[in-house]
């Protein structure tokens, strides 16, 4: 999934979450991406900005958290997380481990203004969204 497809998918998830929660304007989006996904964060940010035009998320801030990669040691059987693609096992130092995760994509939450312009003085609230 390239940055354009990812941004469009995020906007689709935001639209569904906003509709379910009766949200009129999304101000921030927090996304978690697995460490094995090759994502250009600068390009994703630019593409997200374009993809949100004309939606409830137009002008929303995008925050992306890169998740560590789950690994399994072929030698001792230990399971561990690492930010490296091919780390040695921290328990037995065996150089051959296999990735067991790192492809995740989760919309963690959205921040929204409650109601319309007349209620803009109310504090912002966070709405947890569905995970994909």
KEKE-3310 file (N, C-alpha, C; in steps of 0.2 Angstrom, whole numbers, plus 5000, padded with zeros to 4 digits):
npx = (5004:5004:5008:4998:4987:4986:4983:4971:4964:4964:4957:4945:4942:4941:4930:4920:4921:4918:4905:4898:4900:4894:4902:4907:4919:4935:4950:4963:4972:4978:4989:4995:5009:5016:5033:5039:5033:5035:5035:5035:5035:5035:5029:5017:5011:5009:5001:4990:4985:4980:4971:4961:4954:4939:4933:4927:4939:4947:4961:4966:4978:4990:4997:5009:5014:5027:5028:5036:5044:5039:5048:5054:5065:5074:5083:5082:5069:5063:5053:5052:5053:5058:5066:5074:5076:5082:5086:5098:5095:5090:5091:5099:5108:5108:5110:5100:5084:5066:5054:5038:5028:5024:5018:5007:4993:4985:4971:4972:4966:4954:4954:4942:4931:4918:4901:4894:4900:4894:4896:4910:4917:4918:4927:4939:4936:4942:4939:4939:4943:4938:4949:4960)
npy = (4994:5010:5028:5036:5027:5023:5035:5038:5027:5030:5041:5036:5028:5038:5045:5036:5034:5047:5049:5039:5043:5056:5067:5083:5089:5085:5087:5081:5067:5051:5039:5022:5013:4998:4994:4987:4991:5001:5016:5033:5046:5060:5061:5054:5063:5074:5069:5065:5077:5082:5072:5074:5086:5094:5085:5079:5080:5089:5099:5093:5088:5076:5063:5051:5035:5024:5007:4995:4980:4964:4949:4932:4920:4908:4900:4899:4901:4912:4926:4943:4961:4973:4988:4986:4978:4966:4959:4952:4939:4945:4937:4925:4929:4924:4926:4924:4928:4928:4939:4942:4951:4968:4974:4980:4992:5004:5015:5025:5035:5049:5066:5078:5092:5096:5097:5111:5127:5136:5129:5130:5134:5124:5111:5100:5084:5066:5053:5036:5025:5013:4998:4993)
npz = (5000:4995:4999:4995:4994:5007:5014:5008:5013:5027:5028:5024:5035:5045:5041:5043:5057:5061:5057:5064:5077:5077:5073:5068:5064:5062:5071:5074:5070:5076:5072:5071:5064:5058:5060:5049:5038:5024:5024:5019:5029:5027:5014:5016:5025:5017:5007:5014:5018:5006:5003:5013:5010:5008:5017:5033:5040:5035:5036:5048:5060:5058:5067:5068:5074:5075:5076:5086:5079:5080:5084:5083:5090:5081:5087:5102:5104:5110:5111:5106:5104:5093:5085:5075:5058:5056:5069:5082:5093:5109:5120:5118:5109:5096:5078:5069:5067:5066:5059:5066:5066:5062:5052:5055:5055:5062:5066:5079:5087:5085:5086:5090:5086:5096:5090:5080:5074:5084:5095:5098:5109:5117:5125:5117:5112:5113:5102:5102:5089:5076:5074:5061)
capx = (5000:5008:5006:4991:4982:4986:4980:4964:4961:4964:4951:4939:4941:4940:4923:4916:4921:4915:4898:4896:4901:4891:4907:4907:4925:4941:4956:4969:4972:4984:4990:5001:5011:5021:5040:5041:5030:5040:5031:5038:5031:5034:5025:5011:5008:5007:4995:4984:4982:4976:4965:4956:4951:4932:4930:4927:4946:4951:4965:4967:4985:4992:5003:5011:5018:5030:5028:5042:5043:5039:5052:5055:5072:5074:5087:5080:5062:5061:5049:5054:5051:5064:5065:5078:5073:5085:5091:5100:5091:5093:5092:5104:5112:5108:5109:5094:5077:5061:5049:5032:5024:5027:5014:5001:4990:4979:4969:4972:4960:4954:4952:4937:4928:4911:4896:4896:4903:4891:4899:4917:4920:4918:4934:4940:4936:4944:4935:4943:4940:4939:4955:4960)
capy = (5000:5016:5033:5038:5022:5023:5041:5037:5022:5033:5046:5032:5026:5044:5047:5031:5035:5053:5048:5035:5047:5062:5072:5087:5092:5081:5091:5078:5060:5047:5033:5018:5009:4993:4995:4984:4995:5006:5022:5039:5050:5066:5060:5052:5069:5078:5065:5065:5084:5082:5067:5077:5092:5093:5080:5082:5080:5094:5103:5089:5086:5069:5060:5044:5032:5018:5002:4990:4974:4957:4944:4926:4917:4902:4896:4898:4902:4919:4931:4950:4967:4977:4993:4984:4973:4959:4960:4946:4938:4948:4932:4920:4932:4921:4931:4923:4928:4930:4944:4940:4957:4974:4976:4983:4999:5006:5022:5024:5039:5055:5072:5082:5098:5094:5101:5116:5133:5139:5126:5130:5135:5118:5107:5095:5077:5061:5047:5030:5023:5005:4996:4989)
capz = (5000:4995:5004:4992:4996:5014:5016:5006:5018:5033:5027:5024:5042:5049:5039:5046:5064:5063:5056:5070:5083:5075:5073:5062:5062:5065:5071:5074:5069:5078:5068:5072:5058:5060:5058:5043:5032:5021:5024:5019:5033:5024:5008:5019:5028:5011:5003:5019:5018:5000:5003:5018:5007:5007:5022:5040:5043:5032:5041:5054:5061:5057:5071:5066:5079:5072:5081:5085:5076:5084:5082:5086:5089:5079:5091:5109:5105:5113:5107:5108:5100:5091:5080:5069:5054:5057:5075:5085:5099:5115:5126:5117:5104:5089:5073:5064:5070:5061:5060:5068:5065:5059:5046:5057:5053:5066:5068:5086:5089:5082:5090:5086:5090:5097:5087:5075:5076:5090:5101:5097:5115:5121:5125:5112:5115:5109:5100:5099:5082:5075:5071:5055)
cpx = (5005:5005:4999:4986:4981:4982:4972:4960:4960:4958:4945:4937:4939:4932:4918:4915:4917:4908:4895:4896:4898:4896:4907:4914:4931:4947:4963:4967:4978:4984:4996:5002:5016:5028:5042:5038:5034:5035:5035:5033:5030:5029:5018:5007:5005:5001:4989:4981:4978:4970:4960:4952:4944:4929:4930:4934:4950:4955:4968:4975:4985:4998:5003:5016:5021:5031:5034:5040:5044:5044:5052:5061:5071:5078:5084:5072:5059:5058:5051:5052:5058:5062:5069:5074:5075:5089:5093:5096:5094:5094:5098:5109:5113:5106:5103:5087:5072:5056:5042:5026:5027:5023:5007:4999:4984:4978:4968:4966:4960:4952:4947:4934:4920:4906:4898:4899:4900:4894:4906:4921:4921:4925:4933:4939:4939:4939:4939:4939:4941:4946:4955:4967)
cpy = (5006:5022:5036:5034:5022:5029:5041:5032:5026:5038:5042:5030:5032:5046:5042:5032:5042:5052:5044:5039:5054:5068:5076:5090:5088:5086:5088:5070:5056:5040:5029:5013:5005:4995:4992:4987:5000:5012:5029:5044:5057:5066:5058:5059:5074:5075:5066:5072:5085:5078:5070:5083:5090:5088:5083:5083:5085:5099:5100:5088:5078:5067:5053:5041:5025:5013:4998:4984:4968:4952:4938:4923:4910:4897:4894:4898:4908:4923:4938:4955:4971:4982:4991:4979:4966:4959:4953:4945:4941:4943:4927:4923:4929:4926:4930:4922:4930:4935:4941:4945:4963:4977:4979:4990:5000:5013:5022:5029:5045:5060:5076:5087:5095:5099:5106:5122:5136:5135:5126:5131:5129:5114:5102:5088:5072:5056:5041:5028:5015:5004:4992:4986)
cpz = (5000:4999:5001:4995:5003:5017:5014:5011:5025:5033:5027:5031:5046:5047:5043:5054:5066:5062:5062:5076:5082:5076:5067:5060:5066:5065:5072:5073:5072:5075:5070:5066:5060:5057:5052:5037:5030:5019:5024:5023:5030:5018:5011:5022:5022:5008:5008:5019:5012:5000:5008:5015:5006:5012:5029:5043:5039:5037:5047:5054:5061:5062:5069:5071:5075:5077:5080:5082:5080:5081:5086:5085:5087:5083:5098:5110:5108:5108:5110:5103:5099:5086:5074:5065:5055:5063:5078:5091:5105:5121:5124:5111:5097:5084:5069:5068:5064:5063:5061:5067:5062:5053:5048:5055:5057:5067:5075:5089:5085:5087:5086:5090:5090:5094:5082:5078:5082:5096:5101:5104:5119:5120:5119:5115:5110:5108:5098:5093:5081:5072:5065:5054)
residu = (UNK:UNK:UNK:UNK:UNK:UNK:UNK:UNK:UNK:UNK:UNK:UNK:UNK:UNK:UNK:UNK:UNK:UNK:UNK:UNK:UNK:UNK:UNK:UNK:UNK:UNK:UNK:UNK:UNK:UNK:UNK:UNK:UNK:UNK:UNK:UNK:UNK:UNK:UNK:UNK:UNK:UNK:UNK:UNK:UNK:UNK:UNK:UNK:UNK:UNK:UNK:UNK:UNK:UNK:UNK:UNK:UNK:UNK:UNK:UNK:UNK:UNK:UNK:UNK:UNK:UNK:UNK:UNK:UNK:UNK:UNK:UNK:UNK:UNK:UNK:UNK:UNK:UNK:UNK:UNK:UNK:UNK:UNK:UNK:UNK:UNK:UNK:UNK:UNK:UNK:UNK:UNK:UNK:UNK:UNK:UNK:UNK:UNK:UNK:UNK:UNK:UNK:UNK:UNK:UNK:UNK:UNK:UNK:UNK:UNK:UNK:UNK:UNK:UNK:UNK:UNK:UNK:UNK:UNK:UNK:UNK:UNK:UNK:UNK:UNK:UNK:UNK:UNK:UNK:UNK:UNK:UNK)
# end
